[in-house]
Amino acid sequence: MKKGKPFSETYLGQLREKVGSRLLMVPGVRIVVENDSSEILLQRRRDIAIWGLPGGGCEEGESVEFAFARELREETGLVATEYRAFGISSHPEIETFTYPNGHVIHSYAVLFHVTKWTGEPDLSNDESQALRFFAPGELPEMLPNERQSLELFFAYRAKRVFQLA
């Protein structure tokens, strides 16, 4: 599996070198992978040691769809064969986050739903401590924006209406 670039070589890492820890507005993706049992794949993140959805920021020159495919492959080892965008999460009260190192971001995340894929969940990456499917009623503690993304997903699944938050 292809590993991601070191942070210092990413678009966001290069911006950080110039602007320090001040707020950056970051376009990106968040991915809900749902298996046949309606369980959701979560990753335990290495950077902040909490469960969340696979995803990340767009790189310079990438479309959102390409970033989605790259992040899914890098963080889980999966390649989506059936997917669709179901919403966008961008509300500053929920999407502004300060990392332990003081870097602040305001995310604008396009939300994707994956129902079919090739490959098996694979931990040979630098971003995931664990990958596991969870039943919707048994989700672990998550960041508020990640939890909201799942709430938007459940609303989308019930109504089949694109979600904005």
Number of C-alpha atoms within 10 A of each C-alpha: 13 11 15 16 10 9 11 12 11 16 14 17 13 12 14 17 10 8 11 13 16 12 16 17 16 19 18 23 28 28 31 25 23 19 16 8 9 13 18 21 21 25 23 19 19 13 12 11 12 17 24 27 25 26 26 20 21 23 17 10 9 12 11 18 16 14 22 27 17 23 25 24 23 25 27 26 22 21 19 19 11 11 15 13 18 22 21 20 23 20 15 15 10 17 21 18 18 13 11 9 7 12 15 17 19 19 23 21 26 22 26 21 20 19 15 15 16 11 11 10 17 16 17 15 16 15 19 23 16 17 20 12 18 17 14 12 7 10 16 14 11 15 16 14 21 20 18 16 27 21 13 22 23 14 15 16 13 9 10 11 13 15 19 14 15
